[in-house]
Amino acid sequence: MGKKVIIVDDSRAVIATAELALDEIIGSGLIEFKSYLNPLELLEALQNGTEDFDLLISDVNMPQLNGLELSRQIKADARYANKPIIILTTESSNEMKMTGKEIGVTGWMVKPFNNEKLVKSVKMILGV
């Protein structure tokens, strides 16, 4: 089984686009892909141990929970403190990027994203 990549975004279109971009490495078995529309559902699943990931890709602006706050809560849990998180968002302010860096996010990608860049980033971070 491949490495588990989870994407959390309140937009089904963004999730579908990311899945399509990663289709080749999903199909080859290098990664397993799972998505969440609601960050609170993901956080609950991680906290109670029914979910895990090797790489998390998260939006920032979501109605239930901001992606940076989600990242902060995940990084505060020792089980996930060293796991990579990529922020995939329309936000590009340096202030927000600095907040992400302080939280410990691994990378920042601005929407609309480049499919090749997403694939390259996932492969590099996971070593696949």
N, C-alpha and C positions, 0 to 999 in steps of 0.2 A: 504494500500500500504506500502511496505517495505521501508527501508532506501535506498537511491540512491548511488550506488558505480559507479564511472567513472574510467576507465583505459585509459591512453593515452600512446601509444607505437607505434613506426613506424613498428613494426613486427606483422603481422597478426597471426603468429604462437604463439607468446607470449600471445597475446590477447585471442586466442582460448584456450591455455593451462590454463590461469587464469580463463576463463569462465567455463571450464570443472572442474577445482578444486573447484569452488564456486557453481557448479551446484545444489547441494543439498539445499543450503540455498537460491539460486535463485528460485528453484522449490517450496520451502516451502513458498515463499512469504516474507521471512524475509528481502531480499534485492532485489532491482531492479538493473540490470547491464546494463551499457552503455559503449561503447568504441569509441575512437577517434584515428585515425592513424596520424593526424596532430595536434600538440599542438597549433598552431596558430588558428585553427578553434575552438578548445575548449576555448581558451582565449577570442576570439571574442564573442562567445556565452555567456560566463560568464559575460563579460564586458557589453554586451547589455541586460543582464537579461533574455535571452531565455533559459539559462541552469542554473542548480544548482546541488549541490551534498552534500552528508553527509560524504563521504570519497572519496578522490582522490588517485589513484595509478598511479604513473608516472615513465616512463623510464627517464634516464638522456641523453644519446646520441641519439638525434634525429636531422635530417638535418635541419628542419625548425626553431627549438628553443630548446635550452638545457633545460632539465627538471628542473634543479635547478633555472634557470632564470624564467621559467614558474612558479615555486613555489613562487619565490620572488615576481613576479608581482601579483599573486593571493593573497598572504598574505598581500600585500600592499593595497588591496581593503577591506574596513571595513566590507563588507558583508561576506567575506570569511576568515577574519583574524584568526578566532578561529576554522576553520574547519580542520580536520585531513588530512594529506598527507603522504602516504607511498611512498618512493622511491624504485623502483624495477629495478635493474640495474646490469650490469656486473662489475661496478666500486666498488672497495672495499677499496680504499685508505683512511687512517685516515683523510687526508687533505680534501677530498671531503665530508666525513661524517661530519666533523666539519663545513664545509660550509653549509651543509644541516641543521645542528643543529642551526646554527646562523640564518638561514632563518626561522626556526620554523617548519621544517618537523617533523612528529610524529615518523616515523620509517624508517628503512633502511633494505632492503632485497636484497641479492645478487642472481643473476641468475646463473645457473638454480635454481629456487626456489623449496622448499619443499611444496607440495600441502597442507599437514596438517598444516604446519606452517602458510601458507597464510590464510587458513580458520580460524585458531585459532586467528590470528592477527585481521582479519576483524571482527570476532564476538566480540572480546575483545574491540576493538576501538569503535564499534557501539553499544555495549551492547545488542546484540541479541542472 
